[in-house]
Amino acid sequence: MVIASKMVKAVEPTGNVERDYFLAKWDRYVEWTLFDSRIHGFEYKEGYEYLLLVREKPLKNPPMDHYGAYYYLIDILSITEIESDIPPYYFHIINRIITR
């Protein structure tokens, strides 16, 4: 899992609360996606892109506003001080989709 060097502010789909979301890739060659779950054992610092090895523990009956699993940090494979390659228009698209 790759975590971007910047977080996105967006309104939760189940309410009117604005909060920070990770931008994540499950593979280096796919698009960034919103990731709103906590990764237990991981401390994020803006300005760094992280390549993580995580364990996913699926929930049997996840709440509607939950990702459907808990995530646990196994290892940080790399930390790079870099501005993640996120197209500028992407932030506008995310905010438009989330706030509808």
Secondary structure, 3 states (H helix, E strand, C coil): CEECCCCEEEECCCCCCEEEEEEEECCCCCCCEEECCCEECCCCCCCEEEEEEEEEEECCCCCCCCCCEEEEEEEEEEEEECCCCCCHHHHHHHHHHHCC
